[in-house]
Amino acid sequence: MSEQTIPDVRGRGSRAPGGPSSAGRRRSLLRPLLVVALLVVLLVLPLYVEEFWLRTGFAVFGAIVGAIGLNLLVGTSGQLSLAHAFFLAVGAVSYTYVSGESGGLGTRAALRGLELPPVVGLVVGVLLAGLAGLLFSPVAARLRGIYLGVASLGLVFIGVHLLNTWEPVTGGFNGRSAPEFSLFGFTFGNSDPQLFVLGVPFREAERLWYLGLVLALAAYVFARNLLRSRPGRALQTLRDSEVAASVMGVNVQAYKARVFLVSSMYAGLSGVMYALSIGSIAPESFGLLLSIQFLAMIVLGGLGSVGGAALGAVFVTSLPLVFLQFADVLPLVSAPGEGGIAAGVAARFLYGLAIVLVILFEPGGLAGLAHRFRRRGRDPGGGDRPGPSPGPDDSPTSPVPSDRPARGSNST
Amino acid sequence: MTAADADGTRIRSDVPPVEVSHVSVRFGAIRALNDVSFTVAPGAIHAIIGPNGAGKSTLFNVLSGVYKAAEGEVRFGDARLDRMRPFQIAGVGVARAFQNIALSGAQTVAENLMLGRHHLTKAGFLSSGLRLPRATGEGRLHGARIREIAEFLDLGAKLHTPVGVLSYGDQKRVEVARALCIEPRLLLLDEPVAGMNAEETSRMAEAIREIRSALGISIILVEHDMGMVMSLADRVTVLDFGRLIADGTPAEVQRDPEVIRAYLGSGDEDNPADAVAHHPTEAPGSPS
């Protein structure tokens, strides 16, 4: 029996992986070309666009880092966390404290700072956020899905309370300004040194743009590499079934703890960039709303997709800023203080609506949409392969982080 | 063991026996397993059968460390499986293929199989994220073996297909292939042909025979397909309501009055052994 069937199957097999079609070859060339084109555009953009767009860009780059970090945790590993704002706060406060100046006036107490170089502040910010994540990871390792979400909620409230009360470090209720970034004597401010590129003055916004671009790219590449290798496979499997992952040799608790650590370090870096972007830190910036915004980014972008997280971050972060900028031309939207809908509120309505639409029609998010579009381009005749998008039920990117009961409950 | 020798199979020298002794598992007041003891000889295909709710899956969960036994020991050579966590059990070469497919649907066949190499590889978060040479080299090294195992189970052409779009039969084979990628010394197969058609079933049976003869490892099999169990297994353990009611060669078990009673509810059929042997799917008239 098998003597008949096996050669038959092998025969089919030898045909299927045959050389890529010409369309496929064109596509494989197209992709790197697009990537290079996008990079070139991002690199030359500061020469052409206004400061507003560059500042928005830096805020977006910061959000991209944070969203990629949260997506590793929620999208890839199926662990819901609402504490992302807390880890951003740890990064932002650490940076401000380590690189900030002593002696400025807080609300009541004198501010303190270690006055170390900003690079040190950035690294310490990332490390301390990681440390905070590590301290919480024993909890993260033992909980799953929505339960971790609820447990992590507490961190946000602790964070806001500390920001309000730990005045020498955080500046208290009014916050404190974040020190300007500099790298080996090169400041990312408006002057010192004066810099002109092709006649265009490179001031703070231009310089920060490149800093943001480099950090966001590094965060992107690291996460992509991670997902395509051994730890990434283990994380995706433990999202789909913890029992299966552990039986296949994955130390589930250790991996949950580690991905939580990595995610909080991403958040720490994002927090430093957030502080640089706003130019100051204040308690209300790091509330639950920020955590929710990051969740909105990764749901919109597509859970589990690194590129999707980046797209979602672009959308959610830039929308309110763009609305604010164009409040006078957009219908119904107004500048603060006038009648009509405030820009921030309008943006929230819009991405709230977008989230509902995404969950209803494209659980894969923007990444899923892009994937579908690419596939249509690939085999217009509907090819012989079934569409690789699994149904919504078994979709890895199901909009709600999976919280199904483990198949064999007590997986120790 | 003797049956295996008769096939001309070379049993790997590092495959120890599996000794299950006096294992009990309780869920509240329910005893899912009650003082179960048996031994799996090295290189044997050992089937575990029993009506629904007999405790077969519980036993598998104990063997793979998912459940902890309330009492008793499970030894695999020097390893005390009952004291180890599931990922450690994989580390000593015990692999399990799940009955209800527990693959990662969005990942390709190759990626799912690579997970089986998890305990054989080392790349961590940092070296993977930075694509250090030791992480990428590892992937290449194990890729070849993955391909070999996939081809052995007729999955070579589907290596780069997401598992979620494969047919049910293919997914079942990916389950088995993934378990093989652990390079096991003991393979636990939980209903490997459940839901398969006759042709797929006979191909799977053939594959299991080949796995044993090519690798010389022990295989424990939970299966409802009696025809397959009786033709494949060297030894059969029968569970009913968490108790072990018979343990012997397929022929012995088929004649055992307790087994017949468990499967048919009473012992006064004309030729009950026949009924046990030829019911291919669920146990007929599981005790009501």
Interface residues (C-beta under 8 A of the other chain):
Chain A: M1 S2 T5 I6 V9 R10 R12 G13 S14 A16 P17 F222 A223 N225 L226 S229 R230 P231 G232 R233 A234 Q236 T237 R239 D240 S241 V243 A244 A245 S246 V247 M248 G249 V250 N251 V252 R258 V262 G304 R385 P386 G387 P388 P390 D394 S395 P396 T397 R407 G408 N410 S411 T412
Chain B: N61 S64 G65 V66 Y67 K68 R85 P86 F87 I89 A90 G91 A95 R96 F98 N100 A102 L103 S104 G105 A106 Q107 E111 N112 M114 L115 G116 H118 H119 T121 K122 A123 G124 F125 S128 G129 L130 R131 A135 E138 G139 E151 D154 G156 A157 K158 L159 H160 T161 P162 G164 V165 R178 I182 E199 S202 R203 E206 A207
